[in-house]
């Protein structure tokens, strides 16, 4: 089974808007692939919901209780600086150290790196359209 890292923007899109990002989370819940997440990605998702979208702590805790059990927690040891945005580097570190075969993101800086060190970096639509969760 392949391992996949979702950028925080995919989690946020899934929770707020549904669509392809929500379908990817559903596939993870169905164990179609193994989901990996780092503490940094988890924090970014939760802080974005709290600060940018004004969710309450109770709402964020409720969602976190449902999201994170479907993902393997990875504590990256690598230090990557391939992107100018430190948050993007945290996604790459998680992918490298998990080790993941695919990163799903909507971030153009990350997408421009595809493929990166043998890891595919794709949009949610490409992930679903090309069945990239199949081994």
N, C-alpha and C positions, 0 to 999 in steps of 0.2 A: 504494500500500500504506500502510495507516495505521501510525502509531507508537504504542506502548503502553509505559507505565511500570508496573512491578510494585513494590509496596511490599515492604519486607524481609520482612514477615510472610507474604507469598505464597510467596516463595522458601523460607522456613523450613518452612512447612506442606507445600509440595511435596516437600521433601527428607525430612521426618520422617514425614508421614502420607499422602502421595499425594493421591488424590481430585481434585477440580476444580482445585486449584492445580497439581498434577502434569500434568494434561491441558493446562493453559495453557502450561506449559513445553514440552510436546511440540509444541504448535502453533507455538511460537516456533522450535523446532528444525526444524520442517517449513517454515519461512518463510511461515506463514500471515499473519503481520504482522511489522512491524519492532519489535524490542524495544530500548528505550533504558534505560541505567543510568548513574548518576553514581558517582564514587568514594565518596561518602558512603553511598550505598545498598549498594554492594559491601562497604565496611568494616563496616557494621552487620550484614549477613548473616554475614560471616566471624567477626566478634567474638562474635555471639550463639551461633554454633555452637561456638566455642572455650570461651567463658565460661559460658554458661547450660547448654548441652547436653554440655559436656565432651568435644567431639570433639578428636582430636589434630591437631597442625599438618599432619601428612601427610594425614589425612582431609580437612581443609578445603582444602588445596592441590589434592588430587585432584578434589574437587567444583568448585572454582573453575576449574580447567583445562577442565572440561566445560561450566560455566554461561556464563562471561563471553564466550567467542568468539561466542555467539549474540546478543549484545547490542552495540549501538553505544554507545561510551563518550561521555557528554556531560559537559562541564565547565560547570556553570551559572554564569552571570554575574549573574543576578537574585538579589535578596535579598528573600525573602518572610517576612512575619511574620503571616500570616493565621490561624495556629493557635497555640494556647498551647504545644504540644509542638514544640520545635525540630526533632526528627526528622521530624515531619509536614511542616514547612516545607521540609525538604530534598527530600522527594518532590515537592512542588509546584514547587520551583525546577527540578528535573530535567524535569518535565512541561512547564513553560512554555518552557524554553529548548531542548527537544529538536526541534521542538515536538511534543508528543504529543496525540492526540485522546482517549485514555482512560487513566485510572489505575485499576489493580485493587488493592484493599486489603481488609483485614478490620477496619480501624481505624474506629471509629464517629465520631471527630472529623473525619476526612477524608470519610467517607461523607456526613456532614451538610452538606458544602459543595456536593454535586452539584446542578447543574453549577457548575463554578468556572472563570471566565474562558473559557467555551466548551469546557472540557474535562470529559468525563464522568468521574465517580468512582463506581465500582461494585464490588460483591462479585465473587468468582470465579464464583459461580453465575450471577449476572446477566450477566456477560461471556459465558459459554458459552451460556446459555439464549437470549440475544437476538442472538447472532452479532455482537457488537460489533467483531470484528476485520475484518469485511468493509468494504471501502471504499465 
